[in-house]
Amino acid sequence: MTKNLFDKVQLSSGQTFENRLVMAPMTTQCSFHDGSVTDELVQYYTRRAGGPAAVIVESTFIDNYGRAFEGALGADSDDKIPGLTKLAEGIKDKGSKAIIQLYHAGRMGTPELNKGRQPISASNVAALRDNAVVPRTLEVEEIEEMIQLFADAAARAIKAGFDGVELHGANTYLLQQFFSPHSNRRDDEWGGSRENRLRFPRQVTEKVRQTAEEMGKTDFIIGYRFSPEELEEPGITFEDTMYLLNHLADYSIDYFHFSINNWQRTSIIDTTDEQLLLEKYLDNANDKLKKIPIMGAGGIKSVEDAEEAIAAGFDLMSVGKAHLINPDFVDCLKNNELPKSLLTEGDDEKLIIPAPLWNILGFLKEKK
Ligand SMILES: Cc1cc2nc3c(=O)[nH]c(=O)nc-3n(C[C@H](O)[C@H](O)[C@H](O)COP(=O)(O)O)c2cc1C
């Protein structure tokens, strides 16, 4: 059956996406210093809601010491719930599902961002980047507390009225750090074998689902974002990723979200391999996984791009930068209008872009 961009998509939790296009999570760095919601943030998201089936709110830290950015958004304490409620309501009132992405930076954090604290991770191995700090290895009790922190943040999202959360298992943050053989060198039940490295993402997912059920929110959406491969040695291979996803599929995940900068991405490890990662995924998905919608990402600028990605096999597509430069992107596609960039001088009011994102827009402007 041919898939249409404006088909409804049924999720396993019972909720429905009104179409196949979603606003991708994009960090805006415009929260208050404590991570609570600003009016600027509410305006930015509300302006872009309505067209996409769901708006995935940017990476949101679950622990006061788990930030990866200045101005990061947080769901780490109950006093953030009123602000998060405004955000969820703003998105839902326009007609999109409100989903919030939860993360802990782990070794990608720095003491400067986290009140002087040394970052933590699965093991004390620094990330391969300039000036990376060697993290402290989490004790077993701390791992159990960390799982609870993810669940507590999800509970706050529920109280604030969000329809779901996206667990940020990508972009080298803590969930990925536990699965990665580079950052996880443990020899206890939380590391070593692939089965043990799976334990943390698996238990976080399980606990979040259990928490939603205990709160009576049985239709709570849980998405999971993953980075398909790592360049580190040892690092996550695509085969490892299929192992991860085939197992996470047991925990009623509503969608899996590729974290890639272009939906047509091929392997970054074997650059001679021309097969799309998407095709590898479809070839290797078990029966449970095949029932879960997959969300692609990267490079959607027109209706043709989106249709091509859906025809290639994605069920949903997240759209990032096109939403920055055109807040009505999905409506334009729906109305058969060309999604023009509104990126011209003096567009601040039309675009409603938080100040830190102007740097990125400047970059996009140069590329036009
Ligand atoms: C400014 C900016 C911030 C981003 N922040 C996040 C983030 O918080 N979480 C995440 O998973 N991806 C993040 N991304 C990646 C996007 O979700 C998306 O996958 C990427 O931009 C490719 O899609 P696009 O070509 O449609 O922009 C960010 C991208 C941009 C441009």
The ligand as a MOL file (V3000), in Angstrom:
LIG
                    3D

  0  0  0     0  0            999 V3000
M  V30 BEGIN CTAB
M  V30 COUNTS 31 33 0 0 0
M  V30 BEGIN ATOM
M  V30 1 C 19.9820 23.6340 16.5400 0
M  V30 2 C 19.8520 22.1590 16.6090 0
M  V30 3 C 19.6790 21.5550 17.8490 0
M  V30 4 C 19.5120 20.1730 17.9430 0
M  V30 5 N 19.2530 19.6130 19.1630 0
M  V30 6 C 18.9220 18.3060 19.2470 0
M  V30 7 C 18.4310 17.7540 20.4610 0
M  V30 8 O 18.2340 18.4320 21.4630 0
M  V30 9 N 18.1620 16.4210 20.4720 0
M  V30 10 C 18.3140 15.6230 19.3700 0
M  V30 11 O 18.0590 14.4180 19.4430 0
M  V30 12 N 18.7420 16.1360 18.1920 0
M  V30 13 C 19.0100 17.4520 18.1000 0
M  V30 14 N 19.3400 17.9940 16.8760 0
M  V30 15 C 19.2820 17.1310 15.6630 0
M  V30 16 C 17.8750 17.2520 15.0080 0
M  V30 17 O 16.8910 16.6230 15.8170 0
M  V30 18 C 17.8310 16.6110 13.6000 0
M  V30 19 O 18.0120 15.2250 13.7000 0
M  V30 20 C 18.8850 17.1710 12.6500 0
M  V30 21 O 18.8480 18.5910 12.6670 0
M  V30 22 C 18.6850 16.7000 11.2020 0
M  V30 23 O 17.4120 17.0410 10.7210 0
M  V30 24 P 17.1550 18.3320 9.7520 0
M  V30 25 O 18.0400 18.1630 8.5500 0
M  V30 26 O 15.6980 18.2510 9.4320 0
M  V30 27 O 17.5250 19.5400 10.5460 0
M  V30 28 C 19.5510 19.3770 16.7690 0
M  V30 29 C 19.7520 19.9880 15.5310 0
M  V30 30 C 19.8830 21.3570 15.4360 0
M  V30 31 C 20.0470 21.9940 14.0800 0
M  V30 END ATOM
M  V30 BEGIN BOND
M  V30 1 1 1 2
M  V30 2 1 2 3
M  V30 3 2 2 30
M  V30 4 2 3 4
M  V30 5 1 4 5
M  V30 6 1 4 28
M  V30 7 2 5 6
M  V30 8 1 6 7
M  V30 9 1 6 13
M  V30 10 2 7 8
M  V30 11 1 7 9
M  V30 12 1 9 10
M  V30 13 2 10 11
M  V30 14 1 10 12
M  V30 15 2 12 13
M  V30 16 1 13 14
M  V30 17 1 14 15
M  V30 18 1 14 28
M  V30 19 1 15 16
M  V30 20 1 16 17
M  V30 21 1 16 18
M  V30 22 1 18 19
M  V30 23 1 18 20
M  V30 24 1 20 21
M  V30 25 1 20 22
M  V30 26 1 22 23
M  V30 27 1 23 24
M  V30 28 2 24 25
M  V30 29 1 24 26
M  V30 30 1 24 27
M  V30 31 2 28 29
M  V30 32 1 29 30
M  V30 33 1 30 31
M  V30 END BOND
M  V30 END CTAB
M  END
